Amino acid sequence: MQRDVSCRIALTVTEPADLVFAVAVSAGTSSDPESLTITLDGAPVEVRELADAHGTRLHRVRAGSGALVLEYAATVTGHGATAEATDTDLLTYTRPSRYAESDELAPTAHAEFAGIDDSAALLAAVSSWVGTHLSYVPGSSLPTDGATRTLLARQGVCRDYAHLVVALLRGLGIPARVVAVYAPGLDPMDFHAVAEAWVDGAWRVVDATTLAPRTTLVRIATGRDAADTAFLNVMSGRADLVSVEVGAVADVLPNDDLTQLVQIG
């Protein structure tokens, strides 16, 4: 399978800023060709690439005031290595985090999913429950909303669905995390967020929105929640987002069999 992914992010930097982008496909993903350029008022700026423990490739820029534009494109062929997990990972991804308050939602999780002992069946049940209890409403949530507020509001966007899935699974003792991805087939096109859960010795992808085939997803960033996987962090200074354009197409767009356990790889 071949997937072509791209993005263009435009910012207005009003105060000299330290910016960190997470838009490149993760390390271990076969991408050729691949290009990333960042300009400020049309002139190239120096970019430093960093990598975290899960293969997220971060691009850090220190920019003065002006119009900053990032452009990224890659062709991804086949599938890369599937993600592994250490004992520390499994512990980290079972704990509560900023946007996935599993300690608050554990009673709800145990009440709703009592009697389901098989991990794969539990994964399917949580995904279905979140998908049927939330309405996908663009613009309905704030960047600071976590899983608890999403459950109370009963609506949100992909990151809200992912946070609620992760929080419920962690509340049931299943390690779970958030993954930012390129998602061929997504409509409207944008960066997409899904969940991964450690089931039967592997990270299994869960997309309660069912908006894109899971087998086409391309990993960008992996972490506890949106705090670790945002496409942009302004570490200091000020930069206002002007526009975001995302592209993701695949030469084959398969149907998604929701009864199957799927890995991003």
N, C-alpha and C positions, 0 to 999 in steps of 0.2 A: 504494500500500500504506500502511495506517495501522498504527502500532504504539504501544501504550500501555505506558510503562515507569515503574517506581517503585521506591523503596527506603525502608526505615526502619532506622536504625542507632541502637542504644542503648548508651551507655557509662556507666561509673561513673568519674568523675574524682576520684581520691584525692589528687592534688597538682595545684595550678594548672598548666594544660597549654597548650601551643601545638599546635593540631591542624590538619592539612591534609587535606581530603576531596577525592576525585576521583570524583564520582558523577553529575554532570550530563552530558547529552549534549554532544558536542564542539561547538565553534564552527563555524558553517557548516551545522549540521544544523537543518532547519526544525522547530521545536518550539513548538506553540501549542495549548492553554495549557501553561504551565510554572510550577512553584512549588517553592521550597526554603525550609524553615524550620528553624531550630536553636534549641532551648530548653535552658535549664539550670534544673532544678527548676521547670519550667513557665513560666519567664519568657524572653522572646526575648533572644538575645545578638547582638551586632554581628558581621556576617559580611563579610569582604573577599574579593571575587572577583579572581583572577589568571588570566592565560592564558599558556601556554607557546608555543613556536614552532610546534608541531604542532596547535594548537587545543584542547589539553586545558584545560578550565576547572577551576581549583582554587579551593576555598572554604576560607579560613583563619579560624580562630576562636581567640581567647585566652580560655580558660574557667577559672573558679575551680572549687573542689571542689563535687561534687554529681552529680545524675543528668542527663546530657546526651542529648538525642534529636534526631537529624536525620531529617527527612521530605522526600522529593523525589518529584515526579511530573511527567511530560511526555507529551504526545501528539505523535508524530513522523509527519508526512505526507510521502509521496514519498521522494525520496532527495536528499541534499545533494551538494555538489560533491565530486568524487573527489580524493583526496590527491595532491599533487604531490611532487617531490623535487628538491633542489638537489644539486650535485656534492658539497658538504660532507655532506649527509645520506647519500648513497650511500657515502661514505668512512666515516662514523661507524658505519653499520649493517653494515659488513663487518668491523669490528674486534671482538675479543673483549670481553665485558663480564662483570660480576660473576656473573650466573646463566647466561650462555650462553658457556661456555668453548670457543670455536671453535678456539683454538690447540691445546687438548688433544685435541679430537675431530676435527681435520682428517685425521689418518691413517685413522681409522675411516671418515670420510665418503668419502675417496678409494678406500678398499678396497671399500666396499659399493656405490658408484655409479660405478665405473670403466666407461668406454665409453659413458656417456650424455652426449651433447654438447648436445642440445636443451634449452634452459632450461625450457620448459613440461613436457617429459617428466621432467626432473630434479625439478621441483617435485612432480609427481604421485608419483614414485618415493619421494622422501623422506617425503612425507605417508603413503603406504601403509606404508612400512617402519616408521615410528614407531608408526603405529596398530596394526600387527600384532605388534610386539615389546614393547609396553607393555600392562599391564593397568590399567584405570581402577579405582582403589581409593581411595575417600574416606578421608581421614585417614592415608594411608600415607606422606606426606612431611612434612618440616618446612619452615617458611617460609624457612629458610636454604639449602635444597637447590638445587643448580644442575643443569645438564644432565648433567654427568658422573656425579653420584650417582644421578640418575634412570635413566641408562642401566645402571648397575651394579645398581640395585634392580629394574629392569624393571617398575616400577609407579609410579603417581602420579595426579595430578589434572590439570585442564586447563592450569594454568600450567606444570606439569612437561612435558606434551606440547609446549606452545608453545616452551618453552626449548630442548628437544631439537631440534625442527624448526629453530629459528633457529640454533642452534649448528652443526648439520650443514650447513645452507645457507651460512652464513658461511664454514665450513671449505672449501667448494667455490667460494668467491669470489662468491657471490650475496648482495647486500645483503638483510638480513632484520631484522625487528623484531617486538615484541610489542604487541598491542592488547587493551585491556580493553573489553568490550562488554556491552550488554544483548542477550540471545539468546532471542527467542521460540521456543518449542518445546523448550527445554532442560528436562530432567527428571533429577534434582530441580532446581528453579529456584534460581539463584544468579548472582552476577557470573561472567562467563565470560572466558577468555583464549584468544586465537587468535594465529596468526602472520601476518605480511604479508611478501611477498618481491617484490623489484623484477624483474619479468619482462616482456619485450616492451614496455618503456617505461611501465609502470604498476605500482602496488602491488596484488598479487594475494593474496587472503586464503587461508590454509591452516588448516584445523581437523582435525588428525589424530584427534581424538576422534569426529568425525562425529556429534556429539550434537545439533546444531541446524542448520537450513538456513542456509547462508552468506548468501543474499540477504536475509534478515530482520534481520541483525545491525545494531545501532546503536552507533556508536563513542562511547566515553567518553574513554579515555586512550591515548596512543601513546608508545612509548619503546624504549630499548635492551632492557629486560627488566622484571621485576616491580619492580625498584627505582624505575622511573619511572612505573609504572602501578597501584600499589596504591590501593585505595579509601580507605585511611586511613594517614597518617603522623603519629606522635606525635613532634614535633620536640623537645619538652622537657616536663618534668613527668611525670605518670603518669595513664594512662586505661586502664581494663580494659574489654574488649569484653563486653557482656552479650548482645546478640542482633543478628542481621542478617536482614532480610526483603527479598527482591527479587521484583519482578513484571515480566513482559514478555510481552505477548500481541500477536498480529498478526491483522488481519482476514482475511488469507490466509496459509496455512502451506504453501508449495510443497515439492515434493520437491527434493532437492539432487542435481543432476547432477554427480558428482565428476569427470567428464571435461572440464567447462567451467572456464575461467579466470574468476574472480569478483572484483569489487572491492567494498569497503565504501564506499558513497556514497549 
